Amino acid sequence: MEIGVTIHATDRTMSPAEVAREAEARGFYSLYIPEHTHIPVSRRTPPPTGTEELAEEYLRTPDPYIALAAAAAVTDRIRLGTGIGLPAQHDPITFAKELATLDVVSGGRLVFGIGFGWNHEEMENHGVEVKRRRALVREQMLTMQALWANEVAEFSGEFIHMEPSWQWPKPVQQPRPRILLGGGAGPKLFAHIAEYADGWMPIGGAGMKQSLGDLRTAMQSAGRDPASLHIVPMGVFPSQGKLGYYRDMGVTEVVLRLPSAPRDDVMPVLDEYAALLA
């Protein structure tokens, strides 16, 4: 079982490049950062944390793909991922090139952790019909994967129509960078994972053990090997007992939560977590 870290990066926190360099030096497997293009002032959509107010870090997130490219430039081994990226808010043809380029400049270290999004106002500002966002994300992912894996790619669906086209560069990782899909357990999510992703990224681990059998069954039904699944709980506050529980469950990677804070506050926590790697 691998151990990585995540930070809700902002313009006021320790930078993702610094976190990546320090995490790699301590032997961590991965670094993940989240995505929000903007946060509308309206709170028609309640905060996902269950609090009355939305935490400031949601308002100040950098572009994760540029930030991860900067992290790639100062590291050699650590996996660099989004946790969680929002494909519904991107044009898939342009986004496919951006992600493939990031995989190339990082030497094949991109992990594309994605979700369907929680902030309705944010999605609507991008022209996304909230109730159809899962269907939209599915077509976007299939379009991007066609561009990544084929010399000539095409796609025609309800939302996306792309005539036969060339696009380079191709990702180093073939047929695609690792894709982890976040969200609550259920047959719809697991069907999406089985069709176009490589694993599940639950936030924390509540109820995960009871659901893994259903996810493996969904993989088998889609003709895929359940043993190939990546199970990656995100934002975990660790203990040796909790890590042992995850390991026994068959989790492949645990992502530990760092504070959304400057370097002086992040580094002691990173060093505390590093002691768990042994």
Sequence and secondary structure as in RCSB ss.txt:
>XXXX:A:sequence
MEIGVTIHATDRTMSPAEVAREAEARGFYSLYIPEHTHIPVSRRTPPPTGTEELAEEYLRTPDPYIALAAAAAVT
DRIRLGTGIGLPAQHDPITFAKELATLDVVSGGRLVFGIGFGWNHEEMENHGVEVKRRRALVREQMLTMQALWAN
EVAEFSGEFIHMEPSWQWPKPVQQPRPRILLGGGAGPKLFAHIAEYADGWMPIGGAGMKQSLGDLRTAMQSAGRD
PASLHIVPMGVFPSQGKLGYYRDMGVTEVVLRLPSAPRDDVMPVLDEYAALLA
>XXXX:A:secstr
 EEEEE    TTS  HHHHHHHHHHTT  EEEE   S   S  SS  TTS SS  GGGGS   HHHHHHHHHHT 
SS EEEEEEE GGGS HHHHHHHHHHHHHHTTS EEEEE   S HHHHHHTT  GGGHHHHHHHHHHHHHHHHH 
SSEEEE SS EEEEE      SSSS  EEEEES  SHHHHHHHHHH SEEE BS TTHHHHHHHHHHHHHHTT  
GGG EE  EEE   HHHHHHHHHHT SEEEEE  SS HHHHHHHHHHHHGGG 
